[in-house]
């Protein structure tokens, strides 16, 4: 099982979150972060976001291991 934890406005793009604010998906060997994101309605090409897996920065093409938590944070603009 992989858990996705969207933050801020991205929470609205995930079907149902548990009490920790996570969405669980079934793990399959070789699954990438991008594969996991495809199981949600998060518009990957339209929104820029940062990814953390177990509190370490990762890229969409990185593979996942069973039990990992992917935190998805939208990038903020401003100045």
DAUR-V358400 format. One line per field, one symbol per residue. ss: DSSP state (H for helix, E for strand, - for the rest). phi: phi as a letter, one per 20 degrees, with the letter a starting at -180 (. if undefined). psi: psi as a letter, one per 40 degrees, with the letter a starting at -180 (. if undefined). A space follows every 10 residues. Layout:
# DAUR-V358400
ss = ???
phi = ???
psi = ???
This chain:
# DAUR-V358400
ss = -EEEEE-HHH HHH------- --EEE----- -EHHHHH--- --------EE EEE--EEE-- --E-----EE EEEE-----
phi = .dddcfdlff gfedgbdefe mdcecfecgn fefggfffed dffgeedebd ccclmdfcdg efeddgnfdd eddfeddqa
psi = hihhgiibee deehchiaee fihhihiihe hidddddeea fhgdedhhii hhhfehhiid eiiiiheihh hhhiiiia.
